[in-house]
Amino acid sequence: MKSNQSNSRFAGLGLMCLLASGLSLSGCTTSDHKPTADEVREKTAETTAEVKRNAKSVAEGVKEGWSRDKERVDLNSASRHQLVGTGLTRTQSDRVIEHRPYASTRELLTKHVLSEDEYREIAPHVKAGEPSDSEK
């Protein structure tokens, strides 16, 4: 008899928990709640702050990209000294100058001026701009 009462209590307790859970979940899913003016202002302020952060990040990325490109050495106009500054040896720099002009940095590979490993080392530091008038 005692075990039947225990089982009934557990079953009743379980049923109450289930009902309470269901009621609380149904309260969360209803869309009857209309936001107050303060809630709307707060949400708008949060969204505006997020948009400002994102815009700032984009602007910093663009600025960094411009700066990075200006810092790259142009394969078509760089001196031997500038090319050595990218990590090339004097001999490699002379070969780069000898095979000018370049339409793209990848031509260092297609013209067999540098090996794949050598190219990988300097690729972030070089660009191929417009060939100078004397090289056309």
DSSP file (Angstrom, degrees, kcal/mol; ACC not computed):
  #  RESIDUE AA STRUCTURE BP1 BP2  ACC     N-H-->O    O-->H-N    N-H-->O    O-->H-N    TCO  KAPPA ALPHA  PHI   PSI    X-CA   Y-CA   Z-CA
    1    1 A M     >        0   0    0      0, 0.0     4,-1.9     0, 0.0     5,-0.2   0.000 360.0 360.0 360.0 -40.7    0.0    0.0    0.0
    2    2 A K  H  >  +     0   0    0      1,-0.2     4,-2.0     2,-0.2     5,-0.1   0.890 360.0  51.4 -63.4 -39.4    2.8    2.3    0.9
    3    3 A S  H  > S+     0   0    0      1,-0.2     4,-2.6     2,-0.2    -1,-0.2   0.844 106.6  54.5 -68.3 -33.4    4.5    1.8   -2.5
    4    4 A N  H  > S+     0   0    0      2,-0.2     4,-2.3     1,-0.2    -1,-0.2   0.902 108.6  48.5 -65.4 -40.2    1.2    2.6   -4.3
    5    5 A Q  H  X S+     0   0    0     -4,-1.9     4,-2.4     2,-0.2    -2,-0.2   0.904 111.8  49.8 -65.7 -40.4    0.9    5.9   -2.5
    6    6 A S  H  X S+     0   0    0     -4,-2.0     4,-2.6     2,-0.2     5,-0.2   0.931 111.4  48.3 -62.0 -46.5    4.6    6.7   -3.4
    7    7 A N  H  X S+     0   0    0     -4,-2.6     4,-2.5     1,-0.2    -1,-0.2   0.893 111.3  50.5 -61.8 -39.8    4.0    5.9   -7.0
    8    8 A S  H  X S+     0   0    0     -4,-2.3     4,-2.7     2,-0.2    -1,-0.2   0.903 110.4  49.5 -65.6 -41.0    0.8    8.0   -7.1
    9    9 A R  H  X S+     0   0    0     -4,-2.4     4,-2.9     2,-0.2    -2,-0.2   0.929 112.7  46.8 -64.0 -44.6    2.7   10.9   -5.5
   10   10 A F  H  X S+     0   0    0     -4,-2.6     4,-2.7     2,-0.2    -2,-0.2   0.902 113.4  48.9 -63.9 -40.4    5.5   10.6   -8.1
   11   11 A A  H  X S+     0   0    0     -4,-2.5     4,-2.4     2,-0.2    -2,-0.2   0.917 113.5  46.9 -65.0 -42.5    3.0   10.4  -10.9
   12   12 A G  H  X S+     0   0    0     -4,-2.7     4,-2.3     2,-0.2    -2,-0.2   0.910 113.5  48.2 -64.7 -42.3    1.1   13.4   -9.6
   13   13 A L  H  X S+     0   0    0     -4,-2.9     4,-2.3     2,-0.2    -2,-0.2   0.909 112.0  49.6 -64.2 -42.8    4.4   15.4   -9.2
   14   14 A G  H  X S+     0   0    0     -4,-2.7     4,-2.3     1,-0.2    -2,-0.2   0.896 110.6  50.3 -62.7 -41.2    5.5   14.4  -12.7
   15   15 A L  H  X S+     0   0    0     -4,-2.4     4,-2.5     2,-0.2    -2,-0.2   0.903 110.1  49.9 -64.6 -41.4    2.1   15.4  -14.2
   16   16 A M  H  X S+     0   0    0     -4,-2.3     4,-2.6     2,-0.2    -2,-0.2   0.907 111.3  49.0 -64.5 -41.5    2.3   18.8  -12.4
   17   17 A C  H  X S+     0   0    0     -4,-2.3     4,-2.5     2,-0.2    -2,-0.2   0.912 111.3  50.0 -63.3 -42.3    5.9   19.4  -13.7
   18   18 A L  H  X S+     0   0    0     -4,-2.3     4,-2.3     2,-0.2    -2,-0.2   0.923 112.8  46.1 -62.7 -45.2    4.8   18.5  -17.2
   19   19 A L  H  X S+     0   0    0     -4,-2.5     4,-2.5     2,-0.2    -2,-0.2   0.913 112.4  50.4 -64.6 -42.9    1.8   20.9  -17.1
   20   20 A A  H  X S+     0   0    0     -4,-2.6     4,-2.4     2,-0.2    -2,-0.2   0.906 111.2  49.1 -62.5 -41.3    3.9   23.7  -15.6
   21   21 A S  H  X S+     0   0    0     -4,-2.5     4,-2.4     1,-0.2     5,-0.2   0.924 111.3  49.4 -63.1 -44.9    6.5   23.2  -18.4
   22   22 A G  H  X S+     0   0    0     -4,-2.3     4,-2.3     1,-0.2    -2,-0.2   0.899 111.6  48.5 -61.9 -41.8    3.8   23.2  -21.0
   23   23 A L  H  X S+     0   0    0     -4,-2.5     4,-1.7     2,-0.2    -1,-0.2   0.910 112.1  48.0 -66.9 -41.7    2.3   26.4  -19.7
   24   24 A S  H  X S+     0   0    0     -4,-2.4     4,-1.1     1,-0.2    -2,-0.2   0.885 113.0  49.0 -68.6 -35.9    5.6   28.2  -19.4
   25   25 A L  H  X S+     0   0    0     -4,-2.4     4,-1.4     1,-0.2     3,-0.3   0.891 108.8  52.1 -68.5 -39.0    6.5   27.2  -23.0
   26   26 A S  H  X S+     0   0    0     -4,-2.3     4,-0.8     1,-0.2    -1,-0.2   0.842 106.0  55.6 -67.6 -30.0    3.2   28.3  -24.4
   27   27 A G  H  < S+     0   0    0     -4,-1.7    -1,-0.2     1,-0.2    -2,-0.2   0.831 107.4  50.2 -67.8 -31.3    3.7   31.6  -22.7
   28   28 A C  H  < S+     0   0    0     -4,-1.1    -2,-0.2    -3,-0.3    -1,-0.2   0.767 110.0  49.5 -77.3 -26.2    7.0   32.0  -24.5
   29   29 A T  H  < S+     0   0    0     -4,-1.4    -1,-0.2     2,-0.0    -2,-0.2   0.574  85.2 100.7 -95.0  -8.5    5.7   31.2  -27.9
   30   30 A T     <  -     0   0    0     -4,-0.8     3,-0.3    -3,-0.2    -3,-0.0  -0.496  59.1-152.5 -77.2 149.2    2.7   33.5  -28.0
   31   31 A S        +     0   0    0      1,-0.2    -1,-0.1    -2,-0.2    -3,-0.0  -0.013  65.3 108.8-109.6  28.5    3.1   36.7  -29.9
   32   32 A D        +     0   0    0      2,-0.1     2,-0.4     0, 0.0    -1,-0.2   0.664  51.5 102.8 -76.4 -16.4    0.6   38.8  -27.9
   33   33 A H        -     0   0    0     -3,-0.3     0, 0.0     1,-0.0     0, 0.0  -0.549  56.7-162.4 -74.4 121.3    3.4   40.8  -26.3
   34   34 A K        -     0   0    0     -2,-0.4    -2,-0.1     1,-0.0    -1,-0.0  -0.906  25.1-116.6-101.8 129.4    3.7   44.2  -27.9
   35   35 A P        -     0   0    0      0, 0.0     2,-0.1     0, 0.0    -1,-0.0  -0.331  26.8-123.6 -66.2 144.5    7.0   45.9  -27.1
   36   36 A T     >  -     0   0    0      1,-0.1     4,-2.3    -2,-0.0     5,-0.2  -0.329  27.9-103.4 -78.2 168.2    6.9   49.1  -25.1
   37   37 A A  H  > S+     0   0    0      1,-0.2     4,-2.5     2,-0.2     5,-0.2   0.881 124.0  52.7 -60.8 -38.3    8.4   52.3  -26.4
   38   38 A D  H  > S+     0   0    0      2,-0.2     4,-2.4     1,-0.2    -1,-0.2   0.900 108.6  49.5 -64.9 -40.3   11.3   51.8  -24.1
   39   39 A E  H  > S+     0   0    0      2,-0.2     4,-2.6     1,-0.2    -2,-0.2   0.899 111.3  49.2 -64.9 -40.4   11.9   48.3  -25.4
   40   40 A V  H  X S+     0   0    0     -4,-2.3     4,-2.6     2,-0.2    -2,-0.2   0.929 112.0  48.4 -64.5 -44.8   11.8   49.6  -29.0
   41   41 A R  H  X S+     0   0    0     -4,-2.5     4,-2.5     2,-0.2    -2,-0.2   0.907 112.7  48.7 -60.8 -42.5   14.3   52.4  -28.2
   42   42 A E  H  X S+     0   0    0     -4,-2.4     4,-2.3     2,-0.2    -2,-0.2   0.927 112.7  46.5 -64.3 -45.8   16.6   49.9  -26.5
   43   43 A K  H  X S+     0   0    0     -4,-2.6     4,-2.5     2,-0.2    -2,-0.2   0.894 112.9  50.6 -63.8 -39.9   16.5   47.4  -29.4
   44   44 A T  H  X S+     0   0    0     -4,-2.6     4,-2.7     2,-0.2    -2,-0.2   0.911 110.1  49.7 -64.0 -42.8   17.0   50.3  -31.9
   45   45 A A  H  X S+     0   0    0     -4,-2.5     4,-2.3     2,-0.2    -2,-0.2   0.905 111.6  48.6 -62.7 -42.1   20.0   51.5  -29.9
   46   46 A E  H  X S+     0   0    0     -4,-2.3     4,-2.1     2,-0.2    -2,-0.2   0.925 113.4  46.5 -63.3 -45.1   21.5   48.0  -29.8
   47   47 A T  H  X S+     0   0    0     -4,-2.5     4,-2.5     1,-0.2    -2,-0.2   0.906 111.9  50.9 -65.5 -41.7   21.1   47.5  -33.5
   48   48 A T  H  X S+     0   0    0     -4,-2.7     4,-2.4     1,-0.2    -1,-0.2   0.912 109.5  50.5 -61.8 -43.2   22.5   51.0  -34.3
   49   49 A A  H  X S+     0   0    0     -4,-2.3     4,-2.2     1,-0.2    -1,-0.2   0.892 110.7  49.6 -62.0 -39.9   25.6   50.3  -32.2
   50   50 A E  H  X S+     0   0    0     -4,-2.1     4,-2.4     2,-0.2    -2,-0.2   0.911 110.1  50.1 -65.9 -42.3   26.1   46.9  -34.0
   51   51 A V  H  X S+     0   0    0     -4,-2.5     4,-2.7     1,-0.2    -2,-0.2   0.908 110.2  50.9 -62.3 -41.9   25.8   48.6  -37.4
   52   52 A K  H  X S+     0   0    0     -4,-2.4     4,-2.4     2,-0.2    -1,-0.2   0.911 110.2  49.3 -61.9 -42.8   28.3   51.2  -36.3
   53   53 A R  H  X S+     0   0    0     -4,-2.2     4,-2.2     2,-0.2    -2,-0.2   0.920 112.9  47.3 -62.4 -43.5   30.8   48.5  -35.2
   54   54 A N  H  X S+     0   0    0     -4,-2.4     4,-2.3     2,-0.2    -2,-0.2   0.913 111.9  49.6 -65.3 -42.2   30.3   46.7  -38.5
   55   55 A A  H  X S+     0   0    0     -4,-2.7     4,-2.5     1,-0.2    -1,-0.2   0.893 110.4  51.0 -63.8 -39.6   30.8   49.8  -40.5
   56   56 A K  H  X S+     0   0    0     -4,-2.4     4,-2.4     2,-0.2    -1,-0.2   0.908 109.6  50.3 -64.5 -41.6   33.9   50.7  -38.6
   57   57 A S  H  X S+     0   0    0     -4,-2.2     4,-2.1     2,-0.2    -2,-0.2   0.907 111.1  48.6 -62.3 -42.6   35.3   47.2  -39.2
   58   58 A V  H  X S+     0   0    0     -4,-2.3     4,-2.4     2,-0.2    -2,-0.2   0.934 111.4  49.7 -63.5 -45.9   34.7   47.4  -42.9
   59   59 A A  H  X S+     0   0    0     -4,-2.5     4,-2.5     1,-0.2    -2,-0.2   0.898 110.6  49.8 -61.2 -41.2   36.3   50.9  -43.1
   60   60 A E  H  X S+     0   0    0     -4,-2.4     4,-2.4     1,-0.2    -1,-0.2   0.887 110.2  51.4 -64.8 -38.2   39.4   49.6  -41.3
   61   61 A G  H  X S+     0   0    0     -4,-2.1     4,-2.2     2,-0.2    -2,-0.2   0.905 110.8  47.3 -64.8 -41.8   39.6   46.7  -43.6
   62   62 A V  H  X S+     0   0    0     -4,-2.4     4,-2.4     2,-0.2    -2,-0.2   0.931 112.5  49.5 -64.4 -45.3   39.4   48.9  -46.7
   63   63 A K  H  X S+     0   0    0     -4,-2.5     4,-2.4     1,-0.2    -2,-0.2   0.912 111.1  49.7 -60.2 -43.4   42.0   51.3  -45.2
   64   64 A E  H  X S+     0   0    0     -4,-2.4     4,-2.7     1,-0.2    -1,-0.2   0.897 109.4  52.2 -62.7 -40.8   44.3   48.3  -44.5
   65   65 A G  H  X S+     0   0    0     -4,-2.2     4,-2.0     2,-0.2    -2,-0.2   0.910 110.2  47.8 -62.6 -43.1   43.9   47.0  -48.0
   66   66 A W  H  X S+     0   0    0     -4,-2.4     4,-1.8     1,-0.2    -2,-0.2   0.929 113.9  47.2 -62.7 -44.9   44.9   50.3  -49.5
   67   67 A S  H  X S+     0   0    0     -4,-2.4     4,-1.6     1,-0.2    -2,-0.2   0.908 110.1  52.6 -63.3 -42.7   47.9   50.7  -47.3
   68   68 A R  H  X S+     0   0    0     -4,-2.7     4,-0.7     1,-0.2    -1,-0.2   0.903 109.3  49.0 -62.1 -41.9   49.0   47.1  -48.0
   69   69 A D  H >< S+     0   0    0     -4,-2.0     3,-0.6     1,-0.2    -1,-0.2   0.867 109.2  52.5 -68.0 -35.2   48.9   47.7  -51.7
   70   70 A K  H 3< S+     0   0    0     -4,-1.8    -1,-0.2     1,-0.2    -2,-0.2   0.809 107.1  53.6 -68.5 -28.6   50.9   50.9  -51.5
   71   71 A E  H 3< S+     0   0    0     -4,-1.6    -1,-0.2    -5,-0.2    -2,-0.2   0.617  88.4 101.0 -82.0 -12.9   53.6   49.1  -49.5
   72   72 A R  S << S-     0   0    0     -4,-0.7     2,-0.4    -3,-0.6    54,-0.3  -0.434  77.0-118.7 -74.4 147.7   54.0   46.4  -52.1
   73   73 A V  E     -a  126   0A   0     52,-2.9    54,-2.4    -2,-0.1     2,-0.6  -0.723  23.8-126.4 -88.2 133.0   57.0   46.6  -54.5
   74   74 A D  E >>  -a  127   0A   0     -2,-0.4     4,-2.2    52,-0.2     3,-1.0  -0.698   9.7-152.3 -83.9 120.6   56.1   46.9  -58.2
   75   75 A L  T 34 S+     0   0    0     52,-3.1    53,-0.2    -2,-0.6    -1,-0.2   0.781  93.5  53.9 -61.3 -28.2   57.8   44.3  -60.2
   76   76 A N  T 34 S+     0   0    0     51,-0.3    56,-0.5     1,-0.1    -1,-0.2   0.638 124.3  19.8 -84.9 -14.8   57.8   46.5  -63.3
   77   77 A S  T <4 S+     0   0    0     -3,-1.0    -2,-0.2    54,-0.1    -1,-0.1   0.477  90.0 118.2-132.5  -4.9   59.5   49.5  -61.8
   78   78 A A     <  -     0   0    0     -4,-2.2     2,-0.1     1,-0.1    -5,-0.0  -0.333  58.6-125.0 -70.7 146.3   61.3   48.4  -58.6
   79   79 A S     >  -     0   0    0      1,-0.1     4,-2.2    -2,-0.0     5,-0.2  -0.334  29.7-103.7 -78.3 169.3   65.1   48.8  -58.3
   80   80 A R  H  > S+     0   0    0      1,-0.2     4,-2.4     2,-0.2     5,-0.2   0.915 124.1  53.8 -59.8 -42.2   67.3   45.8  -57.5
   81   81 A H  H  > S+     0   0    0      1,-0.2     4,-1.5     2,-0.2    -1,-0.2   0.901 108.2  48.9 -60.4 -43.2   67.6   47.2  -54.0
   82   82 A Q  H  4 S+     0   0    0      1,-0.2     4,-0.5     2,-0.2    -1,-0.2   0.898 111.0  50.0 -64.8 -40.4   63.8   47.3  -53.6
   83   83 A L  H ><>S+     0   0    0     -4,-2.2     5,-1.3     1,-0.2     3,-1.2   0.881 107.3  53.5 -66.6 -37.8   63.4   43.7  -54.9
   84   84 A V  H ><5S+     0   0    0     -4,-2.4     3,-1.6     1,-0.3    -1,-0.2   0.856 100.9  62.7 -62.8 -33.6   66.1   42.5  -52.5
   85   85 A G  T 3<5S+     0   0    0     -4,-1.5    -1,-0.3     1,-0.3    -2,-0.2   0.686  94.7  60.8 -65.0 -18.4   64.0   44.1  -49.7
   86   86 A T  T < 5S-     0   0    0     -3,-1.2    -1,-0.3    -4,-0.5    -2,-0.2   0.587 130.8 -90.0 -83.3 -10.6   61.2   41.8  -50.5
   87   87 A G  T < 5S+     0   0    0     -3,-1.6    -3,-0.2     1,-0.4    -2,-0.1   0.383  85.5 130.9 116.6  -1.7   63.3   38.8  -49.7
   88   88 A L      < -     0   0    0     -5,-1.3    -1,-0.4     1,-0.1     2,-0.1  -0.472  56.1-120.3 -79.9 155.4   64.9   38.0  -53.1
   89   89 A T     >  -     0   0    0     -2,-0.1     4,-2.5     1,-0.1     5,-0.2  -0.372  31.8-103.3 -80.8 172.2   68.6   37.5  -53.5
   90   90 A R  H  > S+     0   0    0      2,-0.2     4,-2.4     1,-0.2     5,-0.2   0.907 123.9  50.5 -62.8 -41.3   70.5   39.9  -55.9
   91   91 A T  H  > S+     0   0    0      2,-0.2     4,-2.0     1,-0.2    -1,-0.2   0.928 111.6  46.8 -63.8 -45.4   70.6   37.1  -58.5
   92   92 A Q  H  > S+     0   0    0      1,-0.2     4,-2.3     2,-0.2    -1,-0.2   0.908 111.4  52.2 -62.7 -41.4   66.9   36.6  -58.3
   93   93 A S  H  X S+     0   0    0     -4,-2.5     4,-2.3     1,-0.2    -2,-0.2   0.898 107.8  51.5 -62.2 -40.8   66.3   40.3  -58.4
   94   94 A D  H  X S+     0   0    0     -4,-2.4     4,-2.4     1,-0.2    -1,-0.2   0.891 109.4  50.5 -63.0 -39.4   68.4   40.6  -61.5
   95   95 A R  H  X S+     0   0    0     -4,-2.0     4,-1.7     2,-0.2    -2,-0.2   0.894 108.8  52.0 -65.2 -39.5   66.3   37.8  -63.2
   96   96 A V  H  < S+     0   0    0     -4,-2.3    -2,-0.2     1,-0.2     3,-0.2   0.936 112.7  45.0 -60.8 -46.2   63.1   39.6  -62.2
   97   97 A I  H >< S+     0   0    0     -4,-2.3     3,-1.2     1,-0.2    -2,-0.2   0.899 110.3  55.2 -64.9 -41.1   64.4   42.8  -63.9
   98   98 A E  H 3< S+     0   0    0     -4,-2.4    -1,-0.2     1,-0.2    -2,-0.2   0.824 108.3  48.1 -62.1 -34.1   65.6   40.9  -66.9
   99   99 A H  T 3< S+     0   0    0     -4,-1.7    -1,-0.2    -3,-0.2    -2,-0.2   0.244  93.9 166.5 -96.4  13.4   62.2   39.4  -67.6
  100  100 A R    <   +     0   0    0     -3,-1.2     2,-0.1    -4,-0.1   -24,-0.1  -0.304  33.1  63.5 -65.0 154.7   60.1   42.5  -67.4
  101  101 A P        -     0   0    0      0, 0.0     2,-0.4     0, 0.0    29,-0.1   0.565  59.5-171.0 -88.7 164.4   57.3   43.5  -68.0
  102  102 A Y        -     0   0    0     27,-0.2   -26,-0.1     1,-0.1     3,-0.1  -0.970  20.5-167.0-120.5 132.1   54.9   41.5  -65.9
  103  103 A A  S    S+     0   0    0     -2,-0.4     2,-0.3     1,-0.3    25,-0.1   0.759  84.1   3.4 -84.0 -28.1   51.1   41.6  -66.3
  104  104 A S  S >  S-     0   0    0     23,-0.1     3,-1.3     1,-0.1    -1,-0.3  -0.969  75.4-110.1-150.1 162.3   50.6   39.8  -63.0
  105  105 A T  T >  S+     0   0    0     -2,-0.3     3,-2.0     1,-0.3     4,-0.3   0.809 112.1  70.3 -65.5 -28.0   52.8   38.6  -60.2
  106  106 A R  T >> S+     0   0    0      1,-0.3     3,-1.8     2,-0.2     4,-1.7   0.715  79.6  77.5 -62.8 -19.4   52.1   35.0  -61.3
  107  107 A E  H <> S+     0   0    0     -3,-1.3     4,-2.4     1,-0.3     6,-0.3   0.702  76.4  73.9 -65.4 -16.9   54.2   35.6  -64.4
  108  108 A L  H <4>S+     0   0    0     -3,-2.0     6,-2.1    -4,-0.2     5,-2.0   0.834 106.1  37.2 -60.7 -29.6   57.2   35.1  -62.1
  109  109 A L  H X45S+     0   0    0     -3,-1.8     3,-1.5    -4,-0.3    -2,-0.2   0.891 116.2  49.2 -85.6 -46.9   56.2   31.5  -62.3
  110  110 A T  H 3<5S+     0   0    0     -4,-1.7    -2,-0.2     1,-0.3    -3,-0.2   0.798 113.5  47.3 -68.6 -27.0   55.0   31.2  -65.9
  111  111 A K  T 3<5S-     0   0    0     -4,-2.4    -1,-0.3    -5,-0.2    -2,-0.1   0.391 112.8-122.9 -89.8   2.6   58.2   32.9  -67.2
  112  112 A H  T < 5S+     0   0    0     -3,-1.5    -3,-0.2     2,-0.2    -2,-0.1   0.845  71.8 132.2  58.7  37.9   60.3   30.6  -64.9
  113  113 A V  S   <S+     0   0    0     -5,-2.0     2,-0.3    -6,-0.3    -4,-0.2   0.859  73.0  17.2 -81.8 -39.7   61.9   33.5  -63.1
  114  114 A L  S    S-     0   0    0     -6,-2.1    -1,-0.2   -19,-0.1    -2,-0.2  -0.913  79.7-114.5-130.5 156.5   61.2   32.0  -59.6
  115  115 A S     >  -     0   0    0     -2,-0.3     4,-2.7    -3,-0.1     5,-0.2  -0.380  39.5-102.2 -79.2 168.4   60.3   28.6  -58.2
  116  116 A E  H  > S+     0   0    0      1,-0.2     4,-2.5     2,-0.2     5,-0.1   0.905 123.6  48.6 -58.6 -43.5   57.0   28.0  -56.5
  117  117 A D  H  > S+     0   0    0      2,-0.2     4,-1.5     1,-0.2    -1,-0.2   0.909 112.1  48.0 -65.3 -42.7   58.6   28.2  -53.1
  118  118 A E  H  > S+     0   0    0      1,-0.2     4,-1.4     2,-0.2    -2,-0.2   0.915 112.7  49.4 -63.8 -42.2   60.5   31.4  -53.9
  119  119 A Y  H  X S+     0   0    0     -4,-2.7     4,-2.3     1,-0.2     3,-0.4   0.928 106.6  55.1 -62.7 -45.5   57.3   33.0  -55.3
  120  120 A R  H  < S+     0   0    0     -4,-2.5    -1,-0.2     1,-0.2    -2,-0.2   0.849 105.3  54.8 -57.1 -35.8   55.3   32.0  -52.2
  121  121 A E  H  < S+     0   0    0     -4,-1.5    -1,-0.2     1,-0.2    -2,-0.2   0.879 119.9  28.4 -66.5 -39.4   57.8   33.8  -50.0
  122  122 A I  H >X S+     0   0    0     -4,-1.4     3,-2.5    -3,-0.4     4,-0.6   0.606  91.1  96.9-101.8 -11.9   57.6   37.2  -51.8
  123  123 A A  G >< S+     0   0    0     -4,-2.3     3,-1.0     1,-0.3    -1,-0.1   0.835  83.6  52.6 -50.1 -41.9   54.0   37.1  -53.2
  124  124 A P  G 34 S+     0   0    0      0, 0.0    -1,-0.3     0, 0.0    -2,-0.1   0.655 111.4  49.3 -69.6 -10.8   52.6   39.2  -50.3
  125  125 A H  G <4 S+     0   0    0     -3,-2.5   -52,-2.9   -39,-0.1     2,-0.3   0.433 104.5  61.7-108.3  -0.8   55.3   41.9  -50.9
  126  126 A V  E <<  -a   73   0A   0     -3,-1.0     2,-0.3    -4,-0.6   -52,-0.2  -0.867  50.2-177.7-128.3 159.5   55.0   42.5  -54.6
  127  127 A K  E     -a   74   0A   0    -54,-2.4   -52,-3.1    -2,-0.3     2,-0.6  -0.938  27.0-125.4-144.0 165.4   52.5   43.7  -57.2
  128  128 A A        +     0   0    0     -2,-0.3   -23,-0.1   -54,-0.2   -54,-0.1  -0.895  36.9 173.3-118.5 100.0   52.6   44.0  -61.0
  129  129 A G        -     0   0    0     -2,-0.6   -27,-0.2     1,-0.2     3,-0.1  -0.072  48.0 -49.7 -88.5-166.3   51.7   47.6  -62.0
  130  130 A E        -     0   0    0      1,-0.1    -1,-0.2   -29,-0.1   -27,-0.1  -0.473  64.0-112.0 -66.7 133.6   51.7   49.2  -65.4
  131  131 A P        -     0   0    0      0, 0.0   -54,-0.1     0, 0.0    -1,-0.1  -0.380  37.1-107.3 -63.2 146.2   55.0   48.7  -67.2
  132  132 A S    >>  -     0   0    0    -56,-0.5     3,-1.6     1,-0.1     4,-0.6  -0.281  31.4-103.7 -70.6 164.1   57.0   51.9  -67.7
  133  133 A D  G >4 S+     0   0    0      1,-0.3     3,-0.8     2,-0.2    -1,-0.1   0.831 120.6  56.2 -59.1 -34.8   57.2   53.5  -71.1
  134  134 A S  G 34 S+     0   0    0      1,-0.2    -1,-0.3     2,-0.1    -2,-0.0   0.659 107.0  50.6 -73.6 -14.0   60.7   52.2  -71.7
  135  135 A E  G <4        0   0    0     -3,-1.6    -1,-0.2     1,-0.2    -2,-0.2   0.513 360.0 360.0-101.4  -5.8   59.6   48.6  -71.1
  136  136 A K    <<        0   0    0     -3,-0.8    -1,-0.2    -4,-0.6    -2,-0.1   0.471 360.0 360.0 -79.5 360.0   56.6   48.5  -73.5
